[in-house]
């Protein structure tokens, strides 16, 4: 009985440690924050930006998201609205900018 209880407890810990799969608004928010961190680290100093929205497609086989972000950028007296295309890994650690 003691071993059965320990096995159930161990199974509960393993099941509880599984990362939660994001969907919907939470996934969009995480993709936006990942791209925001990437742009903060790669853009020139003085450039400010705001990510308006994101369109994404999950690639299950390659374990990543293909994304297009509509980004509004300001630099000194200039501003522009454009598209930034990128591939973001499922763990949100790797960003590969395409455009």
Secondary structure as the mmCIF struct_conf table of DSSP 4:
data_model
#
loop_
_struct_conf.conf_type_id
_struct_conf.id
_struct_conf.beg_label_comp_id
_struct_conf.beg_label_asym_id
_struct_conf.beg_label_seq_id
_struct_conf.end_label_comp_id
_struct_conf.end_label_asym_id
_struct_conf.end_label_seq_id
HELX_RH_AL_P HELX_RH_AL_P1 UNK A 2 UNK A 16
TURN_TY1_P TURN_TY1_P1 UNK A 17 UNK A 17
BEND BEND1 UNK A 18 UNK A 18
HELX_LH_PP_P HELX_LH_PP_P1 UNK A 19 UNK A 22
HELX_RH_AL_P HELX_RH_AL_P2 UNK A 24 UNK A 42
BEND BEND2 UNK A 43 UNK A 43
HELX_LH_PP_P HELX_LH_PP_P2 UNK A 44 UNK A 44
TURN_TY1_P TURN_TY1_P2 UNK A 45 UNK A 46
STRN STRN1 UNK A 47 UNK A 59
TURN_TY1_P TURN_TY1_P3 UNK A 60 UNK A 63
STRN STRN2 UNK A 64 UNK A 75
TURN_TY1_P TURN_TY1_P4 UNK A 76 UNK A 77
STRN STRN3 UNK A 78 UNK A 89
TURN_TY1_P TURN_TY1_P5 UNK A 90 UNK A 91
BEND BEND3 UNK A 92 UNK A 92
STRN STRN4 UNK A 95 UNK A 97
#
